[in-house]
């Protein structure tokens, strides 16, 4: 019997309704569809799996490649929240693979809706930690991983964003970063709503304004260097480095940081140049229990070769697209097989549909 897998990508399944507009929403949708289609393509090629697509009812096959045009789909009801939809349909599947941002606790809430027996990916505790940039920064620093200096350095137990609220009037530290500062959502994903400042006072004012609006916010030193990312395959036993990638980031007028894609496999993972990255992956895995499946690390390599971790992504990232073809390995199938939980009982109405 084939393993029934539901692929739920938050944006293309209608989860982003009325939260973004225009070019911003189009860019996020394109990224989501790229990751979704890469997953479906891998499962289409893997014996033993039957994939079903979760999609908005008005666009069930939005931008599916021809080879996947016949992929079966399920749809949320009109006005049905994402978590309620997943709680309703999850019993019909053996595994549920969700691609969603951490912003606003979305990924964590969907993890709870699916439940651990069918969930593919990081455990709820790891998602909760990685959903706060400041909490992640503190955890990694405590385990000897280089992270950007926060402003001012938060004390143990400090609430997310408090460092920004109290920064005015405090002397600037000697960070060696060129004196630039970045303000961003503490629970955001990628470069979402991220601004770069040359002046600390202006950065503090922006952070304070966001906090006054009830928006979780963090303020940290900008680290100069190469913007990179790592793609990891995590299990309970460790982290395998799959790919070293270059992130393409642009600073727009006004300081807004814009993500413009990723180039995968820029350093051979089996060469000497990958050793420091593989060691970093091991450090991060040890620091954050519960990392499972595909995990992304955003980092900067400074001019003197230091690797500074900016954030962790406890989910699929844009670097997944094309990864299996480049490695000659079906990464989705490997992840599903790596830590298969005991088979849950299926809904009586569930039937296996083969997309291959």
N, C-alpha and C positions, 0 to 999 in steps of 0.2 A: 504494500500500500504506500502510495506516495505521501510525503509530508506536505500538508496544506499550509501555505504561507500567505498571509495578508501583508501587502506592502501599502503602508499609509504614509504619504508625504503630505504634511500639514497644509501647505499652501495650495497645491493643485487639488486637494480634497475639499477645498472651500473653507479652510480654517482661518484665512486672513481677511475675511469679509470686513470691510469698512475700517481697517486699521492702517492701511497704506493706500497711496494713490499714484496714478500716473507712472512715470519712469521708475520710481522706487519700487512699486509693486511689480512692474514688469520684470525688473532685474531679479527680484527675489523669486518670482515665479519661474524664471528661466533657470536659476540655480537649482531650485527644488526639482524641476522636471528633469534636469540633467542627472541628478543623483538618483531619482526614482527610476529613470529609464536604464541607468547603469545596473541597478539592482535587478530589475526585471530581465534584462538581457542575460546577466549571469545565471539567474535561476532558470531561464528558458533553456540554457545550454547544459544545465546540471541534471543528470538522471536522479530520480527519487524525489523531486520537488515539483509541486504544482502551485503556481503563483496566482494570486488574485489581486487586482488593483482596487484600492479605495480611491474614488474620484467624485468630484462634485457632479450632481445629477445633470446639470446643464452642459457638461463637457466631459463625458465619460472616457473618451479616448484622446484628450487634449495632447497633441504633439507626441503621440506614440509612434515609434518607427514602424515601417511596414511589417517587419518580422513579428511585431507584438500586437498587431492590429486586432487579432482575435482573442487577446487576453481577457478573461472574464473580469467583471467589475462589480463592486457593491457601492452603494451611495447613501450618504446621510439624508435623512428626511429634511424637508424645508425647515430651517430654523433650529435644527438639532445641533447642540454643542458637540464639539469634537470628542470630549471625554465620554459623553453619553452615547454617541455613535459607536465608539470603540467598545464600551462596556456591553452594548447590545449585540454586536456582531462577533466579538472575540470568541465566544463558545463554539463558533462554527469552524475554527481554524486550530491547527496544531501550534503554529508559531505566528507571532505578529511583530513585524519589523517597522518601527516608527521612525520617520525622519522629521524632526521638528526642532525649533529653536528653544534655548533655555529661557528666553525672555519672558518675564512675568510668570515664571513657574510652569510654562506650557509643557515642556518635555517631562517634568516630574509628574504633573497631573495625568498625562497620558500614560505614563508608566504605571501609575496606581490604577488607572481604569482597566488596563490590560491584565495586570497581575503578574507575579513572578513566574508562574508555571508556563506561560506562553511568550513572555517578553524576550526580545532579542536585543542584547546590548547591556549597557552598564547598569549596575544595581542602583536602586533608588537612593541610597546613601551617597554614592559617588556623584550621581546627577545633582543632588542637593548641594554638595560642596562646590562642584564645578559651575553651578548656576550663579555663584557669587564670585566675581573677580577678586574682591578683596579677601574673602575667606580662602580662596585657592592660593592667592599670593602668600598669605600668612602660613598656610600649611606647607607649601613647597619650601619657603624660606626656613621653616623649622627643621626640614629634612636636608638642608644643605644645597638646595637647588637655587641657582641665581635667578632673581626676579627683579623687576624695576623697583627703585625706591618709591615708597608711598609718601604722601605729604600731608601732615607730618607723619613720621613712622607711628602706626597705630599700636596701642598697647594691647596686651592679651585681653580678649573679650570685647574689643571695640566693635560696635555695630558697623555694618557696611555703610560707607559714605561719611562717617563721622570725621575722618581725617580731612575731608574737604570742608566740612562745616566750620572747623576750628583753625583753619590754616592762616587766616589773615593776621598779619603782624608778627608771625614767627619767622626768625631768620632762615633763609634758604640754605639747605644742606649743600655740601660739596659733592655733587653726584657724578661729575665727569661726563654728563650727557649733553653738554652744550647749552644747558639752561632752558631747554624747552620742556613743555608740560602738556599732558594729554588729559582731557576730561571725557569720560564715557559712562554709559550705563553700567552699574555694577552687575546687572543681570542680563546684559545685552549679548548678542551674538555677532561675531565678526566685527566689521567696522561701523555697525549701526550707531547712528547718532553720536559719533566720535569726533572731537575737535582738538586740534593742535594749537598751542599758544606759545608765543615767544616770551610772554610776560607772565610771571607767577601771579601777580595781583589780578590780572584779567582772568586767568584760569580759575583762581579762587572765587571770583565774582560769578563766573558761569556755573561753577559747581554749587555754590550757595544758592543761586537762583533755581537750579534744578531740584535741589533738596527741599527748598521752600514749597515747591509744587508737588512734593511727595514722590519724586522720582528717584529711585535708588541710584546713587552716583558715586563714582570713585575718581580720584585725582592722583596721578602718578607721573614720575619723570619719564620723559620720552627717551628711549634708548636708540642711539644712532647705530646703523649697521644694515646688514642684509636681512630683509623680512623673509623668513622661511617658515615652513611647517613640516611636521613629521606625521606620517600615517603609520599607525600601530595596529597590530592584531594582539589583543589582550585576552589572557585567560587567567584562571586562578594561579597558574604556575609561573607566569611572567609576561613580558611584553616583547613581541617580535617586531623589529623595525621593517616595515614594508617599503617605505618610500621617503625620500628627502625631496621637498618641493620648494619652489620659489613662489612667493606671493607677490602679486602685482598691486601695489598700493599707490594711490595718487593723493596728494594734498591739494584740494581745490581752493580757489580764492575764499578767504574768510576762515581758512583752517580746517574745513571739513575733510575728514579722511574718507576716501572712496576706494572700495575693493574692485579691482578690474580683472580678476581671474587668477589662476594658478598654473604653473608649469611643473609637471610631475617628473620625478626621477632625475633630478639635476646632478646627483652624486651617486655613483654605484654603491649599493648597500653592502656589497661583498668586498669592498676595497678599504684601504687604510683610512681614507678620508671619512668613512662612516663610523669609525670606532667611537669617537666622542659623542656622536648622535645616539648610537646604540646604548652607550653608558647612561646618557641622559634619560632615555626611554626607561631603562631599568630603575633609575632613581625615582622617576615620576610614578611608575607603577607601584613601587614600595611605599611611596608617600600617600597614595590614595587607594585604599582598599576598595574593591568593588568595580574597578575598571574592567569592562568585559567587551568583547567584540571589537568593532572598529572605533578607534579613538584618535583624535587629532591633537597635536600640540602646536600652537603658534609660538614662534620664538624669533629672536634676533641674534645673528652672529655679528659681534662687534669687530672692529678693525684689529683688535689684538687676539681674536679667536675665541672670546668668551661666548658661551651660549646662554642667553637670558630668556627665560620662559615668560611669555606675555599672558597666555591663557590656555586652558584645556577645553577641548570640545568632546563631551562624552557621547558622541553620536557620529553618524556619517558626516563627512565634509565634502566640499566640491572636489577635493583631490581624489575622491573615490572613482570618479568618471575616468574610464580608460585604464584603471589600475590593473585589473585582471588580465587584460590583453598584454599590457606591458610586462607583467611578471610571468605570464604563461601559466597562471594558477587561477582557479575560480575562487576568488576571495569570499564571495557570498556563501558558497557551499561550504568552504572551510570553516567560516564563522558559525554557520548553523550546525555543523557537525562537531565543533570543538567542545561545546558544553550543552549538549542536548539535555533538557530536563526530562523527567519521567513523562511519558505521553499522557496528556490530559484527556478526559473523556470528551468526545465530540458531541455536538448537538445532533439529535436524531435526524434533522433535516439537512445536515451537511453532506455533500458528496464531493468526491475528488474530481477536479477538473484539470486536465493536463494541458499546459500551455506549450509543451514541446512536441 
